[in-house]
Amino acid sequence: MWVVATAGHVDHGKSTLVRALTGMEPDRWAEERRRGMTIDLGFAWTDLPSGGTVAFVDVPGHERFVPNMLAGVGPVPAAMLVVAADEGWMPQSAEHLAALHALGVSHGLLAVTRADLADPAPALAQARAEIAATSLGEVPAVAVSGVTGAGLPELRTALDRLVAGLPYPAPDAPVRLWVDRAFTIRGSGTVVTGTLGGGRLRVGDQLELAGTGEPVRVRGLHCLGGARNEVAAVARVAVNLRGVSRDRLARGDALLTPGRFHRTDLLDVRLAGDPAADLPATLTLHVGSAAVAARVRPLGPDTVRLRLARPLPLLIGDRAVLRDPGRHHVAGGVTVLDVAPPPLARRGAAVARAKVLAELDGRPDLAGELRRRLLVRAGDLTRMGVPVSMPPVAGDWLADPGHWRRLAARLTGEVSRYAREHPLEPGAPVDVLRRRLDLPDRALVEALLAPPLRLRSGRVTAAAVDALPEPVARAVARVRAEFGDRPFRAPEAERLADLGLGPREIGAAVRAGALLRLAENVVLLPGAVDDAVRVLGRLPQPFTLSAARQALDTTRRVAVPLLELLDRRGATRRLPDDAREVVAAPPA
């Protein structure tokens, strides 16, 4: 199935032509049939000579209903321009063509209607010349009469050739169904219709509403007048929703694959049309079936920043129309360059941003996005429409390779700087380093670690910073000199203080392996453990605490925590009667 939108001036026979091709009435409302003009969107379909099916979105031609026309054309990949032979090219013909050009529509054909009322050649020649100057280029043209049926077989053949040349949609693309109608059916509940441009819908799928993010479930699907369990793009589809009331939905909303779109009210775009500097402060942005007021801030000659009145689910590369409703004027087409642009708070930021945007073409580029953003979550890029094809550096974080190397070098420098500023601390806390490197996640700090850096108890240190500060090293040397021949005698707290070994200095010495801490203010030289095992191994086994204290020539203050340390290390074993035995004595 393929979908084609009609376009053209009011009362040029668009609906009559669709009716003649399909045998269906595209005008849905009694008011439309009474007035003989399309006010809202109409839908009809027919089989083509090849066996395929084409569905028409019949749009209104009156200038007052251009927003409705844009809602119908926005999601559709091809257009059939209709010009009446007896009137020729008209103002709404031009505005509809300008809208198609702004949207970048490049597939279409020309139908010159009322060929039974006037020679179609002049209208055909003028219309083809106007169309050739747009994104549609040279298009096939057919003269027809919806009344007599003349030219209809040729038009069907031309439609067959047109849809055969349309790009095939990606079946695994995320769903973004722009809603062009929302209504209630008794016994079924809320139903929305739209043009499915990519992906597929299945009964039971969970989607989310673009406007609120709330989840909804597909209760049923209809396509070409029949119920379906599954509908693949491109297709006109009606979706019966469970879990949402009719008043929560309206034209311009969208049904989305959860987690695959970035809802934004701030975007940077490239403008093809009026000069950016000449734009009024406020315009209307038409994208999909949505029409949203947008405040305009020119950045470069053809780049602008738009602040939308409400967020929309947009992707990099999306095409849209900027229109001035007061002047009934299409200001131009826009290509979305960035859906998560940086703030422009600093002096000169707008000029710098314009230079960046001048290099962008609206095609998603992973390497380029990483260069500009430096660090970004993979999920955020996916929701912007950027395919992710590289592994994250930590969690779901992606990094520009050059920036990641620079961060690693800065991390080493920051660890060393912290060690100089805080010589008695056991390394730099991870959160301190995260702030100094301006990183959004502590996992990134841990991912940057490489020898000689290492993580220990939430702090980062390096072999180069394990050396003791000079005052602490001198104090440890004096302990070694005083107690070297009495390895199991621990200096009293007063003596430690006299030597300059307070709690922080002791902690630094213990971390550096220069002292062994048994308990608060109970420290020995580091070789005391092995020496104690050798001494205790020479005692009759098992031995008591008193025997151990005497053999080690120490006090209970030292012997109790020392034996407990030996128990924990498995060098000794405590027996039920509180005696101990050496498990494995080191060689003498």
C-alpha positions as CSV (number, residue, x, y, z in Angstrom):
1,M,0.0,0.0,0.0
2,W,1.2,3.5,-0.8
3,V,-0.2,6.9,0.2
4,V,-0.4,10.0,-2.0
5,A,-1.7,13.4,-1.0
6,T,-3.7,15.6,-3.3
7,A,-2.8,19.3,-3.6
8,G,-4.1,22.3,-5.5
9,H,-6.4,25.3,-5.6
10,V,-9.9,25.2,-4.2
11,D,-12.6,23.8,-6.5
12,H,-10.1,22.5,-9.0
13,G,-11.6,19.0,-8.8
14,K,-9.4,17.2,-6.4
15,S,-12.2,15.4,-4.6
16,T,-14.0,14.8,-7.9
17,L,-10.9,13.2,-9.3
18,V,-10.4,11.0,-6.2
19,R,-14.0,10.0,-6.3
20,A,-13.7,9.0,-10.0
21,L,-10.5,7.0,-9.3
22,T,-11.8,5.2,-6.2
23,G,-15.5,5.2,-6.4
24,M,-15.5,6.4,-2.8
25,E,-16.6,9.7,-1.2
26,P,-13.5,11.4,0.3
27,D,-15.5,14.3,1.8
28,R,-16.6,13.1,5.2
29,W,-18.7,15.9,6.5
30,A,-22.2,17.0,5.4
31,E,-21.0,20.6,5.4
32,E,-18.2,19.7,2.9
33,R,-20.7,18.1,0.5
34,R,-23.2,20.9,0.9
35,R,-20.6,23.6,0.1
36,G,-18.9,21.5,-2.6
37,M,-15.5,22.0,-1.1
38,T,-13.1,20.0,1.1
39,I,-12.8,21.6,4.5
40,D,-11.0,18.8,6.4
41,L,-9.0,15.8,5.3
42,G,-10.6,13.1,3.3
43,F,-9.5,9.5,2.6
44,A,-10.1,7.0,-0.1
45,W,-8.2,4.2,-1.9
46,T,-8.1,2.1,-5.0
47,D,-6.3,-0.8,-6.7
48,L,-3.7,0.0,-9.4
49,P,-3.1,-1.9,-12.6
50,S,-0.1,-3.6,-11.1
51,G,-2.2,-4.9,-8.2
52,G,-0.9,-2.6,-5.6
53,T,-3.1,-0.2,-3.6
54,V,-2.9,3.5,-3.4
55,A,-4.6,5.6,-0.7
56,F,-5.3,9.2,-1.2
57,V,-5.3,11.9,1.5
58,D,-7.6,14.5,-0.1
59,V,-6.6,17.9,1.3
60,P,-8.6,21.2,1.3
61,G,-7.7,23.8,-1.3
62,H,-9.2,26.9,0.3
63,E,-6.6,29.3,1.8
64,R,-8.5,29.3,5.1
65,F,-7.8,25.6,5.5
66,V,-4.1,25.5,4.6
67,P,-3.2,24.2,8.1
68,N,-5.6,21.3,7.4
69,M,-3.8,20.8,4.1
70,L,-0.4,20.7,5.7
71,A,-1.7,18.2,8.3
72,G,-2.5,15.9,5.5
73,V,0.6,16.4,3.4
74,G,3.1,16.4,6.2
75,P,3.4,12.6,6.8
76,V,2.9,11.6,3.2
77,P,5.8,10.7,0.8
78,A,4.2,11.7,-2.5
79,A,1.7,14.2,-3.9
80,M,-0.6,14.5,-6.9
81,L,-1.0,18.2,-7.9
82,V,-4.3,19.1,-9.4
83,V,-4.8,22.1,-11.7
84,A,-8.0,22.8,-13.6
85,A,-7.7,23.3,-17.3
86,D,-10.3,26.1,-17.4
87,E,-8.6,28.2,-14.6
88,G,-4.9,27.2,-14.8
89,W,-2.4,28.1,-12.1
90,M,-3.9,29.8,-9.1
91,P,-2.8,31.3,-5.7
92,Q,-3.4,28.1,-3.7
93,S,-1.7,26.1,-6.4
94,A,1.4,28.1,-5.6
95,E,1.0,27.9,-1.9
96,H,0.4,24.2,-1.9
97,L,3.5,23.7,-4.2
98,A,5.5,25.9,-1.9
99,A,4.5,23.7,1.1
100,L,5.5,20.6,-0.8
101,H,8.8,22.1,-1.7
102,A,9.4,23.2,1.9
103,L,8.8,19.7,3.0
104,G,11.2,18.3,0.5
105,V,8.6,16.1,-1.3
106,S,10.4,14.8,-4.4
107,H,7.9,12.3,-5.8
108,G,4.7,13.5,-7.5
109,L,2.7,13.9,-10.6
110,L,0.4,16.5,-12.2
111,A,-3.2,15.9,-13.1
112,V,-4.9,18.6,-15.2
113,T,-8.6,18.3,-14.6
114,R,-11.7,19.5,-16.5
115,A,-10.1,18.6,-19.8
116,D,-13.6,18.4,-21.1
117,L,-14.1,22.1,-20.4
118,A,-11.0,23.7,-21.8
119,D,-7.8,22.9,-23.7
120,P,-5.5,21.4,-21.0
121,A,-2.3,22.3,-22.8
122,P,-1.8,25.9,-21.5
123,A,-2.5,24.9,-17.9
124,L,-0.3,21.8,-18.2
125,A,2.6,23.8,-19.6
126,Q,2.5,26.5,-16.9
127,A,2.0,24.0,-14.0
128,R,4.9,21.9,-15.2
129,A,7.2,24.9,-15.4
130,E,6.2,26.0,-11.8
131,I,6.7,22.5,-10.5
132,A,10.1,21.9,-12.2
133,A,11.6,24.7,-10.1
134,T,10.9,22.9,-6.9
135,S,12.0,19.7,-5.1
136,L,9.5,17.7,-7.2
137,G,11.4,18.6,-10.4
138,E,10.1,17.2,-13.7
139,V,6.9,15.3,-13.1
140,P,4.7,13.2,-15.4
141,A,1.5,14.9,-16.3
142,V,-1.9,13.6,-17.4
143,A,-5.0,15.5,-18.6
144,V,-8.2,14.0,-17.2
145,S,-11.9,14.6,-16.8
146,G,-13.5,13.4,-13.6
147,V,-16.9,13.8,-15.3
148,T,-16.3,11.9,-18.6
149,G,-13.6,9.6,-17.3
150,A,-11.2,10.7,-20.1
151,G,-7.6,10.2,-19.1
152,L,-8.3,8.1,-16.0
153,P,-6.6,4.9,-17.3
154,E,-3.5,7.0,-18.1
155,L,-3.6,8.5,-14.7
156,R,-3.8,5.1,-13.0
157,T,-0.8,4.0,-15.0
158,A,1.1,7.2,-14.0
159,L,0.2,6.5,-10.3
160,D,1.5,3.0,-10.7
161,R,4.8,4.3,-12.0
162,L,4.9,7.0,-9.3
163,V,4.5,4.6,-6.3
164,A,6.9,2.1,-7.9
165,G,9.6,4.7,-7.5
166,L,8.9,5.6,-3.9
167,P,11.6,4.6,-1.4
168,Y,10.6,1.5,0.6
169,P,10.1,2.2,4.3
170,A,12.2,0.6,6.9
171,P,10.1,-2.2,8.5
172,D,12.0,-2.0,11.8
173,A,11.9,1.8,12.1
174,P,10.3,3.2,15.3
175,V,6.6,4.2,15.0
176,R,5.7,7.8,14.9
177,L,2.1,8.0,13.8
178,W,1.0,11.6,13.5
179,V,-2.7,11.9,14.5
180,D,-4.9,13.6,11.9
181,R,-8.3,12.5,13.4
182,A,-9.4,11.4,16.8
183,F,-12.9,10.2,17.6
184,T,-14.9,7.7,19.7
185,I,-16.8,4.7,18.4
186,R,-19.5,3.2,20.6
187,G,-18.4,-0.1,22.0
188,S,-14.7,0.4,20.9
189,G,-13.6,3.7,22.5
190,T,-11.0,6.0,21.3
191,V,-9.8,5.8,17.7
192,V,-7.2,7.8,15.9
193,T,-6.2,7.8,12.3
194,G,-2.9,8.8,10.5
195,T,-0.4,7.9,7.9
196,L,2.1,5.3,9.1
197,G,5.3,6.3,7.4
198,G,7.7,3.8,9.0
199,G,7.8,0.6,11.1
200,R,4.7,-1.5,11.8
201,L,1.9,-1.6,14.3
202,R,0.5,-4.8,15.9
203,V,-2.6,-5.4,18.1
204,G,-1.3,-5.5,21.7
205,D,1.6,-3.1,21.1
206,Q,2.3,-0.6,23.8
207,L,2.9,3.0,22.6
208,E,3.2,6.3,24.2
209,L,1.4,9.7,23.6
210,A,3.8,12.3,22.4
211,G,2.0,15.0,24.3
212,T,2.1,13.5,27.7
213,G,4.4,10.4,27.5
214,E,1.6,8.3,29.0
215,P,1.4,4.7,27.8
216,V,-1.4,3.4,25.7
217,R,-2.1,0.0,24.2
218,V,-3.3,-0.9,20.7
219,R,-6.7,-2.6,21.1
220,G,-7.4,-2.9,17.4
221,L,-6.2,-1.9,13.9
222,H,-8.1,-1.0,10.7
223,C,-6.7,-0.5,7.3
224,L,-8.5,-0.2,3.9
225,G,-11.8,-0.7,5.7
226,G,-10.9,-4.0,7.4
227,A,-9.6,-5.2,10.7
228,R,-6.0,-6.2,10.8
229,N,-3.7,-7.8,13.4
230,E,-0.7,-6.0,11.9
231,V,-0.1,-3.0,9.6
232,A,3.2,-2.2,8.0
233,A,4.3,1.2,6.5
234,V,3.4,2.9,4.3
235,A,-0.3,2.8,5.2
236,R,-3.4,4.7,6.2
237,V,-4.4,3.2,9.5
238,A,-7.0,3.6,12.2
239,V,-5.9,2.6,15.7
240,N,-8.3,1.7,18.4
241,L,-6.6,2.6,21.7
242,R,-7.0,1.2,25.2
243,G,-6.2,3.3,28.2
244,V,-6.8,6.8,27.0
245,S,-10.0,9.0,26.6
246,R,-10.8,10.9,23.4
247,D,-10.3,14.3,25.1
248,R,-6.6,13.4,25.7
249,L,-5.9,13.3,21.9
250,A,-6.2,15.7,19.0
251,R,-4.8,16.4,15.6
252,G,-1.1,17.1,15.9
253,D,-0.5,14.6,18.7
254,A,1.4,11.4,17.8
255,L,1.7,7.8,18.8
256,L,5.3,6.8,19.5
257,T,7.4,3.7,20.0
258,P,8.4,4.1,23.7
259,G,11.8,5.5,24.4
260,R,12.7,6.2,20.7
261,F,11.9,9.9,20.3
262,H,13.1,13.1,22.0
263,R,10.3,15.5,22.8
264,T,11.7,19.0,22.5
265,D,10.5,22.6,22.4
266,L,13.9,24.0,21.4
267,L,15.6,23.1,18.1
268,D,18.1,24.5,15.6
269,V,17.1,24.3,12.0
270,R,18.3,25.2,8.5
271,L,15.8,27.4,6.6
272,A,15.3,27.2,2.8
273,G,13.1,30.2,1.8
274,D,13.0,33.7,3.2
275,P,16.3,35.1,4.6
276,A,16.5,34.3,8.3
277,A,17.0,37.9,9.2
278,D,13.7,38.8,7.6
279,L,11.5,36.4,9.5
280,P,9.0,37.7,12.0
281,A,9.4,37.0,15.7
282,T,6.7,34.3,15.6
283,L,5.7,31.8,13.0
284,T,3.8,28.5,12.9
285,L,5.8,25.3,12.5
286,H,4.0,22.6,10.6
287,V,5.4,19.1,11.0
288,G,3.6,15.9,10.6
289,S,0.0,16.7,11.4
290,A,1.1,19.3,14.1
291,A,0.9,23.1,13.8
292,V,2.7,24.8,16.7
293,A,3.6,28.4,17.3
294,A,7.3,29.0,17.3
295,R,9.4,32.0,18.4
296,V,12.2,32.6,15.9
297,R,15.8,33.6,16.7
298,P,18.0,34.0,13.6
299,L,21.5,32.6,14.1
300,G,23.1,32.6,10.6
301,P,21.9,33.6,7.1
302,D,19.9,30.4,6.8
303,T,19.9,29.0,10.3
304,V,17.5,29.8,13.2
305,R,16.6,28.6,16.6
306,L,12.9,27.9,17.3
307,R,11.3,27.9,20.7
308,L,8.0,25.9,20.3
309,A,4.8,26.6,22.3
310,R,4.7,22.9,23.2
311,P,7.2,20.0,22.8
312,L,7.1,17.8,19.7
313,P,8.7,14.4,19.1
314,L,11.3,15.4,16.5
315,L,14.4,13.8,15.0
316,I,17.5,15.2,13.3
317,G,16.8,15.4,9.6
318,D,13.0,16.0,10.0
319,R,11.5,18.3,7.4
320,A,8.9,20.9,8.3
321,V,7.3,24.1,7.1
322,L,7.4,27.6,8.6
323,R,4.4,29.6,7.7
324,D,3.1,33.1,8.5
325,P,-0.6,32.6,9.0
326,G,-1.3,36.3,9.0
327,R,0.1,36.8,5.5
328,H,-0.9,33.3,4.3
329,H,2.7,32.9,3.4
330,V,5.1,29.9,3.5
331,A,8.3,31.4,4.9
332,G,10.2,28.3,3.9
333,G,11.0,24.8,4.7
334,V,13.2,23.8,7.5
335,T,15.5,20.8,8.1
336,V,16.0,19.9,11.7
337,L,19.7,20.1,12.6
338,D,19.6,19.6,16.4
339,V,16.8,18.7,18.8
340,A,18.9,19.2,21.9
341,P,20.9,22.3,21.2
342,P,23.2,24.0,23.8
343,P,22.1,27.2,25.6
344,L,23.2,30.5,24.2
345,A,23.8,32.3,27.5
346,R,27.4,33.6,27.0
347,R,28.5,36.6,25.0
348,G,29.3,35.5,21.4
349,A,27.6,32.1,21.9
350,A,25.1,32.7,19.0
351,V,27.8,33.6,16.6
352,A,29.8,30.5,17.5
353,R,26.7,28.4,17.3
354,A,26.0,29.7,13.8
355,K,29.4,28.5,12.7
356,V,28.7,25.0,14.0
357,L,25.3,24.9,12.3
358,A,26.8,26.0,9.0
359,E,28.7,22.7,8.9
360,L,25.6,20.5,9.5
361,D,23.4,19.1,6.8
362,G,20.6,17.4,8.8
363,R,21.9,13.9,8.3
364,P,22.5,12.0,11.6
365,D,26.2,11.6,12.2
366,L,27.5,9.7,15.2
367,A,31.1,10.9,15.0
368,G,30.0,14.5,14.5
369,E,27.6,14.4,17.4
370,L,30.3,13.0,19.7
371,R,32.7,15.8,18.7
372,R,30.1,18.4,19.5
373,R,28.7,16.9,22.7
374,L,31.9,15.2,23.9
375,L,29.9,12.9,26.3
376,V,26.4,11.7,25.7
377,R,24.2,8.8,26.6
378,A,23.5,6.3,23.8
379,G,19.8,6.4,24.5
380,D,19.7,10.2,24.1
381,L,21.4,9.9,20.7
382,T,19.0,7.2,19.6
383,R,16.0,9.4,20.6
384,M,17.5,12.2,18.5
385,G,17.6,9.9,15.5
386,V,21.3,9.2,15.5
387,P,22.2,5.5,14.9
388,V,24.7,4.2,17.6
389,S,27.3,1.8,16.3
390,M,30.0,1.9,18.9
391,P,30.3,0.5,22.5
392,P,29.9,2.8,25.4
393,V,32.8,3.8,27.6
394,A,30.8,3.3,30.8
395,G,27.2,2.4,31.4
396,D,25.4,3.8,28.4
397,W,27.8,6.7,28.0
398,L,29.5,7.4,24.7
399,A,32.5,9.6,24.4
400,D,34.4,11.4,21.6
401,P,37.7,9.4,21.4
402,G,39.9,12.5,21.5
403,H,38.0,13.9,24.5
404,W,38.3,10.6,26.3
405,R,42.1,10.6,25.9
406,R,42.3,14.1,27.2
407,L,40.2,13.2,30.2
408,A,42.5,10.3,31.0
409,A,45.5,12.6,31.0
410,R,43.7,15.2,33.1
411,L,42.6,12.6,35.6
412,T,46.3,11.6,36.3
413,G,47.1,15.2,36.8
414,E,44.2,15.8,39.2
415,V,45.1,12.7,41.3
416,S,48.6,14.0,41.6
417,R,47.4,17.6,42.5
418,Y,45.0,16.2,45.1
419,A,47.8,14.2,46.7
420,R,50.0,17.4,46.9
421,E,47.1,19.3,48.4
422,H,46.1,16.5,50.9
423,P,49.3,14.5,51.5
424,L,47.8,12.5,54.4
425,E,44.6,11.4,52.7
426,P,44.4,7.9,51.0
427,G,43.9,9.3,47.5
428,A,41.4,11.5,45.8
429,P,37.7,10.8,46.3
430,V,35.9,9.8,43.1
431,D,33.3,12.5,43.5
432,V,35.9,15.2,43.9
433,L,37.6,14.0,40.7
434,R,34.2,13.9,38.9
435,R,33.6,17.5,39.8
436,R,37.1,18.6,38.8
437,L,36.8,16.9,35.4
438,D,33.2,18.2,35.0
439,L,31.8,14.7,34.4
440,P,28.1,13.9,34.8
441,D,28.6,10.4,36.3
442,R,31.1,8.9,38.7
443,A,31.1,5.7,36.6
444,L,33.1,7.7,34.0
445,V,35.8,8.4,36.5
446,E,36.1,4.7,37.3
447,A,36.1,3.9,33.5
448,L,39.1,6.3,33.0
449,L,41.3,4.5,35.5
450,A,44.4,2.8,34.1
451,P,47.7,1.8,35.7
452,P,49.3,3.3,37.7
453,L,46.0,4.7,38.9
454,R,43.8,2.4,41.0
455,L,40.6,2.6,43.0
456,R,40.6,1.7,46.6
457,S,37.7,2.3,49.0
458,G,36.1,5.0,46.9
459,R,39.4,6.9,46.4
460,V,41.8,7.0,43.4
461,T,45.5,6.8,44.1
462,A,48.7,6.0,42.2
463,A,52.0,4.2,43.1
464,A,53.7,7.6,42.7
465,V,51.7,9.1,45.5
466,D,52.1,6.2,48.0
467,A,55.4,7.7,49.3
468,L,55.1,9.2,52.8
469,P,55.4,12.9,53.3
470,E,58.8,13.8,54.7
471,P,57.6,14.6,58.3
472,V,55.7,11.3,58.6
473,A,58.7,9.4,57.1
474,R,61.0,10.9,59.8
475,A,58.5,10.0,62.6
476,V,58.3,6.4,61.4
477,A,62.1,6.2,61.2
478,R,62.3,7.3,64.9
479,V,59.7,4.5,65.8
480,R,61.9,2.0,64.0
481,A,65.0,3.2,65.8
482,E,63.3,3.1,69.2
483,F,61.4,-0.1,68.9
484,G,63.3,-2.1,66.2
485,D,64.8,-4.4,68.9
486,R,61.5,-4.7,70.6
487,P,59.2,-5.4,67.7
488,F,56.1,-6.3,69.8
489,R,56.2,-3.2,72.0
490,A,53.8,-0.4,70.8
491,P,54.5,3.2,71.5
492,E,52.0,4.8,73.9
493,A,49.6,7.4,72.5
494,E,51.6,10.2,74.2
495,R,54.8,9.1,72.5
496,L,53.2,8.8,69.1
497,A,52.0,12.4,69.6
498,D,55.5,13.5,70.6
499,L,56.8,11.9,67.4
500,G,54.2,13.8,65.3
501,L,52.1,10.8,64.5
502,G,48.5,11.8,65.0
503,P,45.5,9.9,63.5
504,R,45.9,11.2,60.0
505,E,49.7,10.7,60.0
506,I,49.3,7.1,61.3
507,G,46.7,6.5,58.6
508,A,49.0,7.7,55.9
509,A,51.9,5.5,57.3
510,V,49.6,2.4,57.5
511,R,48.4,2.9,53.9
512,A,52.0,3.2,52.7
513,G,52.8,0.0,54.6
514,A,55.2,1.7,57.0
515,L,53.3,0.9,60.1
516,L,50.9,-1.9,61.1
517,R,47.7,-0.8,63.0
518,L,46.3,-3.3,65.5
519,A,43.8,-1.0,67.2
520,E,43.2,2.7,67.9
521,N,46.7,4.1,68.8
522,V,48.2,0.6,68.8
523,V,50.8,0.3,66.0
524,L,53.7,-1.9,65.3
525,L,56.4,-2.1,62.6
526,P,55.2,-3.9,59.5
527,G,57.2,-7.1,60.0
528,A,55.6,-7.8,63.4
529,V,53.1,-10.4,62.1
530,D,55.6,-12.8,60.5
531,D,57.9,-12.4,63.5
532,A,55.1,-13.2,65.9
533,V,54.2,-16.4,64.1
534,R,57.8,-17.6,64.3
535,V,58.0,-16.8,68.0
536,L,54.6,-18.5,68.7
537,G,55.5,-21.5,66.6
538,R,58.3,-22.3,69.0
539,L,55.9,-22.5,72.0
540,P,54.3,-25.8,73.1
541,Q,51.0,-26.1,71.2
542,P,48.4,-25.1,72.1
543,F,49.3,-22.0,74.0
544,T,47.5,-19.4,76.2
545,L,47.2,-15.7,75.9
546,S,49.5,-15.3,78.9
547,A,52.1,-17.6,77.3
548,A,52.0,-15.7,74.1
549,R,52.3,-12.3,75.9
550,Q,55.4,-13.5,77.7
551,A,57.0,-15.1,74.6
552,L,56.5,-11.9,72.7
553,D,57.7,-9.7,75.6
554,T,54.7,-7.4,75.2
555,T,51.6,-6.2,77.1
556,R,48.1,-7.4,77.0
557,R,47.3,-4.1,75.1
558,V,49.3,-5.4,72.2
559,A,48.9,-9.2,72.6
560,V,45.1,-9.3,72.4
561,P,44.7,-7.4,69.1
562,L,47.8,-9.1,67.6
563,L,46.5,-12.6,68.3
564,E,43.1,-11.6,66.9
565,L,44.8,-10.4,63.7
566,L,46.6,-13.7,63.4
567,D,43.3,-15.5,63.8
568,R,41.7,-13.5,61.0
569,R,44.7,-14.1,58.7
570,G,44.6,-17.9,59.4
571,A,48.0,-18.0,61.0
572,T,46.6,-19.2,64.3
573,R,43.5,-21.0,65.3
574,R,41.5,-20.3,68.5
575,L,40.3,-23.4,70.3
576,P,37.1,-23.8,72.4
577,D,39.0,-23.3,75.7
578,D,40.4,-20.0,74.4
579,A,43.8,-21.5,73.9
580,R,45.4,-21.2,70.4
581,E,47.7,-23.1,68.1
582,V,49.8,-22.0,65.2
583,V,48.4,-23.3,61.9
584,A,51.5,-22.8,59.8
585,A,54.6,-21.1,61.0
586,P,56.8,-19.3,58.5
587,P,60.3,-20.5,58.0
588,A,62.8,-19.4,60.7
